């Protein structure tokens, strides 16, 4: 039996992520002055990579 083409991973275009992970979001918000130590790490605003 052969595999369905949708299961293949070779030669595919990898899309860029549109939202940063939590650690990177905190760093970006610190630089912008919108987050300080002691603030909650949950419910952060979504930020796009620069």
C-alpha positions in Angstrom: 0.0 0.0 0.0 1.2 3.5 -0.7 0.8 6.6 1.5 -1.6 9.4 0.8 0.3 12.5 -0.5 -1.0 14.6 2.4 1.2 12.6 4.8 4.4 13.6 2.9 6.7 16.2 4.4 9.5 16.6 1.9 9.7 19.7 -0.3 6.9 21.6 1.4 7.0 25.4 2.0 7.1 26.1 5.7 5.0 29.1 6.7 6.3 31.8 9.1 4.7 31.9 12.4 2.5 34.9 12.9 2.5 35.0 16.7 5.6 34.7 19.0 5.9 32.2 21.8 5.2 33.4 25.4 8.9 33.9 26.3 9.6 36.0 23.2 6.3 38.0 23.7 7.4 38.9 27.3 10.8 40.1 26.0 9.2 42.3 23.3 6.6 43.7 25.7 9.4 44.5 28.2 11.3 46.5 25.5 8.1 48.4 24.7 7.4 49.1 28.4 4.1 47.2 28.4 5.1 44.4 30.8 7.0 44.5 34.1 8.2 41.9 36.6 5.4 40.6 38.7 2.8 40.9 35.9 0.9 37.8 35.0 2.4 35.7 32.1 -1.1 34.5 31.2 -3.4 36.5 28.9 -0.6 38.3 27.1 -1.6 40.3 24.0 -0.6 38.7 20.7 2.5 40.2 19.2 3.8 39.8 15.7 7.5 39.2 15.1 9.5 42.3 14.2 
